[in-house]
């Protein structure tokens, strides 16, 4: 039963990530005239917001808003502005953490 609950939680997280990616692609279509930025289909909104902030885009402020929403992930002793949720999402995308284990292990092929 414990394994079932663990796997169910993992699957639920996958659904939330898929919804995030879908909304990101949809927002990209709607916001493209304003931002001229591409939302990649397999990228989360958080990762996109971090890239925008890192690159100095005017809409990069969304990075800080999203970090505020995930305030419990901020470094201990730091204010929300220094939250790391979006940066962690970006790093997760870079290393392929959202992919299946066999794809993560064979990234060099």
DACORVEN-V24245 format. One record per residue. N is the residue number from 1. BURIAL is b if it has 16 or more other C-alpha atoms within 10 Angstrom, else e. Layout:
n = {N;N}
burial = {BURIAL;BURIAL}
This chain:
n = {1;2;3;4;5;6;7;8;9;10;11;12;13;14;15;16;17;18;19;20;21;22;23;24;25;26;27;28;29;30;31;32;33;34;35;36;37;38;39;40;41;42;43;44;45;46;47;48;49;50;51;52;53;54;55;56;57;58;59;60;61;62;63;64;65;66;67;68;69;70;71;72;73;74;75;76;77;78;79;80;81;82;83;84;85;86;87;88;89;90;91;92;93;94;95;96;97;98;99;100;101;102;103;104;105;106;107;108;109}
burial = {e;e;e;e;e;e;e;e;e;e;e;e;e;e;e;e;b;b;e;b;b;b;b;b;b;e;e;b;e;e;e;e;e;e;e;e;e;e;b;e;e;e;b;b;b;b;b;b;b;b;b;b;b;e;e;e;e;e;e;b;e;b;b;b;b;b;b;b;e;e;b;e;e;b;e;e;e;e;e;b;e;e;b;b;b;b;b;e;b;b;e;b;b;e;e;e;e;b;e;e;e;e;e;e;e;e;e;e;e}
